[in-house]
Amino acid sequence: MHLGTGSLTAVVVGSMVGAGVFSLPGQFAANTGVVGALIAWTIAGAGMLMLAFTFQALANRKPHLDAGVYSYAKTGFGDLLGFFSAFGYWASACVGNVTYWVLIMSTLGAWIPALGDGDTVIAMLGATAGLWVTFLLVRRGVREAAAVNRIVTVAKLVPIVVFIVISLTVLDPEVFAANLLGGVDAGPLFDQVRGTMLVTVFAFLGVEGASVYSRHARRRADVGRATVLGFLSVLAVFASVTIVSYGVLPADEIAALHEPSMAGVLEAAVGEWGAVLVSIALIVAVLGAYLAWTLMAAEVVFTAARDGDFPRVFATMSPRDVPTVALLGSTIFAQLVLVVAYFSEDVFGFALDLTSALALVPLLFAAGYLLKIAIRRDGYGPDAAARRSRTRELVIGAVATGYVIFLLLGAGLELLLISLIVQAPATLLYFLARRENGRPLIASRWDVLVLAVAFMGAVVAVVGLSAGWLAI
């Protein structure tokens, strides 16, 4: 089974366009105005475009490497960091998927009171049913799941485009002009932009989607093409949703709207049916993002198991080209997180932040790998065209690496330490896989250093949580 540019682009768009887009108007209006929003999207767009170009360059330069972030980390920095990249990416997908189902139940709670805010027993049972129905769908075959993902991607983009068009038709120039510099309490422009950067950062997770699924690509060139095309499409949608909202309501009123704030903006423009349309679109969007991330999570674990960095049972493949055990493991992991979430008070914010922290490290390894091969001239010929390609990819790798480091610093040391509580114990899977394949448990002194840092960080995080100077 092979996927073309269209299906791979749908995976990228499907994984990036989730619930977050429906909250962008309120999140931006709470921090900045039109000018600050344009600057923030320009900075974030430029940084993430370098990451998109990174995956495009690596897909063309290293076409034999499958599963994207995992393969790049393993090849560039060794088996252990490859494992950490695979497990971190897998864990981030599973944790993030739980928040999708909680959001669906919360949105339905507006019409079904028994679902509450997605935190009732009925809501948990509904989310559990959704988890396992999706498992059965993907288990039927990658082709069927990819086809559903294409349909869902189109279905969730249509209402968003309708929102943009309607907002443009009712745009009030005076309101838009009054929102240029933000609300009445807006501070200096620099602080406004800084306040919105994390919003833009986490909106773009999923740009690596096509590279993760690269073994199914009809042509490896399709992977890079789909990555850039999907990213540019999503950037245009996100920026448009943000900017047009400033022409409908004053920034302070947008910031005060209940989430999803897009529903409130459209309701102000056309009436109650606008809020209903956005709520339906949010559910469809979340389902699409969940399906895309389920596909990617299972694929990364399958490839790691096939390469001997996960226990070999995760490499089990069905006749329908589905990594069934990896998919089952992802669903069980998400189910466990869902049960824990039911007993948590603030699972949403923490789970989303942890998802981002876990996903950013694999992105750092991917960007670092492009920088490494460009510095070492790995795969570049001596002719002038090859020298130009190397120079271009050296710049892309350097900027992308610097940008991800900036994002990690923005996420904060606290989240990175807490993420090690998840990562460090998972090395037991790595050691089991090494033993199964007759490899030494510790391959080098570099592995000893990495393990020491991981376990020390996990211990510090546990102590910090116990003492109260780290919080979840």
Secondary structure, 3 states (H helix, E strand, C coil): CCECHHHHHHHHHHHHCCCHHHHHHHHHHCCCCHHHHHHHHHHHHHHHHHHHHHHHHHHHHCCCCCCCHHHHHHHHHCHHHHHHHHHHHHHHHHHHHHHHHHHHHHHHCCCCHHHCCCCCHHHHHHHHHHHHHHHHHHHCCHHHHHHHHHHHHHHHHHHHHHHHHHHHHCCCHHHHHHCCCCCCCCCCHHHHHHHHHHHHHHHCCCCCHHHHCHHHECCHHHHHHHHHHHHHHHHHHHHHHHHHHCCCCCHHHHHCCCCCHHHHHHHHHHCHHHHHHHHHHHHHHHHHHHHHHHHHHHHHHHHHHHCCCCCHHHHCCCCCCCCHHHHHHHHHHHHHHHHHHHCCCCHHHHHHHHHHHHHHHHHHHHHHHHHHHHHCCCCCCCCHHHHHHHHHHHHHHHHHHHHHHHHHHHHCHHHHHHHHHHHHHHHHHHHHHHHHCCCCCCCCHHHHHHHHHHHHHHHHHHHHHHHCCCCC
